[in-house]
Every structure is written in structure tokens, then in C-alpha cells.
Amino acid sequence: MLIGRSADGEEQKSLSLDLGPFGAYQGGVSRQHAAITRHEGGLYVEDLGSTNGTRINGFQLTARRKYRLRDGDEVEFARLRTLIRFVRPSDDISS
């Protein structure tokens, strides 16, 4: 999953998650900022050499290196903060 932002008035078709509508430009998110991949039963985030970096729980990630994500992790793409939550398929997320 490719994470980044589209430019103003421009659709970024290669992005899986466009953070543009959430203030990504003002928050310093790069157009192709990070990627989340699945490997050996886990999910991993990798900074793709972004200008303003990526952090997990305040820890600055080294670019082009994968870090395992855990439920409840706070991930910052530049200055845009997100919370990672894992939901089991059987969990009812409608309530």
C-alpha cells in the first residue's frame, strides 16, 4: 500500500492511501511518502526516502528499512499523525 499525497487539484492514481484531504501538504507529507506491506503474518511500514520522515511512537525510522506495525502504534508521516488499529474480520466495526 503506497501512502502519500496528491498535489492540489491533481489526482495521484498510484497512491493506495492519499492523505491529501487530511492536510498532508501542510503537514509535510511527500507525494510518495511510505509503504505498508504484509510479510510473514505481519504488517510493516517503510519510509520511501521522504523529505520529512516517518516515526513510530516517536521513533524516527531509517529510510528504506521495514519496521513491524503493532496494534495501537502511533505513526507519523511527517507531521501528520495516525493511529494504527487492527480489527479482526469477525469484529463488528459498525457499532
C-alpha positions in Angstrom: 0.0 0.0 0.0 1.6 3.3 -1.1 0.9 6.2 1.2 1.4 9.9 0.2 -0.4 12.9 -1.0 -1.7 14.2 -4.3 -0.8 17.7 -5.5 -3.5 20.4 -5.3 -6.1 19.7 -8.0 -4.2 16.6 -9.2 -5.3 13.0 -8.6 -2.4 10.7 -7.7 -3.6 7.4 -9.2 -0.6 5.3 -7.9 -1.5 6.0 -4.3 -3.4 3.4 -2.2 -3.9 6.0 0.6 -4.0 9.6 -0.4 -3.5 11.8 2.7 -4.1 15.0 0.7 -7.6 15.5 2.0 -6.3 15.4 5.6 -3.8 18.3 5.4 -0.9 16.3 4.1 0.6 19.1 2.1 0.6 21.4 5.1 1.9 18.6 7.3 4.9 17.9 5.1 3.9 14.6 3.7 5.8 13.6 0.5 3.9 12.6 -2.7 5.2 9.0 -2.3 6.0 9.0 1.4 5.8 5.5 2.7 4.6 2.0 2.0 2.9 -0.6 4.2 3.4 -4.3 3.2 2.5 -7.7 4.6 5.2 -10.1 5.3 5.2 -13.4 7.3 1.9 -12.6 9.0 2.7 -9.1 10.0 2.3 -5.6 8.5 5.4 -3.4 8.0 5.9 0.3 7.3 8.8 1.6 5.2 9.7 5.2 4.7 10.5 5.7 1.0 13.1 8.4 1.4 10.5 11.1 2.3 11.6 14.7 2.9 10.2 14.9 6.5 10.5 11.3 7.6 8.2 8.8 9.3 8.0 7.9 13.0 6.5 5.1 15.0 5.7 6.0 18.6 8.1 9.0 18.3 11.0 6.8 17.0 12.4 8.2 13.7 12.6 5.5 11.0 15.6 4.9 8.8 14.5 5.3 5.2 14.2 2.2 3.0 14.0 -0.1 6.1 10.9 -2.0 7.1 9.5 -1.8 10.7 6.8 -4.0 12.0 3.5 -2.4 13.0 1.6 -3.3 16.1 -2.0 -2.6 17.2 -2.1 0.8 18.8 1.1 2.2 17.2 1.1 5.9 16.5 2.6 6.5 13.1 3.6 10.0 12.0 4.0 10.6 8.3 6.0 13.9 8.5 3.7 15.9 10.9 0.5 14.0 10.1 -0.3 11.7 13.0 -2.2 8.4 12.6 -3.2 5.6 14.9 -2.9 2.0 13.7 -5.7 -0.3 14.8 -6.1 -3.9 13.8 -9.6 -5.2 13.5 -10.4 -9.0 13.3 -12.7 -9.9 10.4 -15.2 -11.2 12.9 -15.3 -8.0 14.9 -18.3 -5.8 14.3 -17.0 -2.4 13.3 -20.4 -0.9 12.7 -21.1 -0.3 16.4 
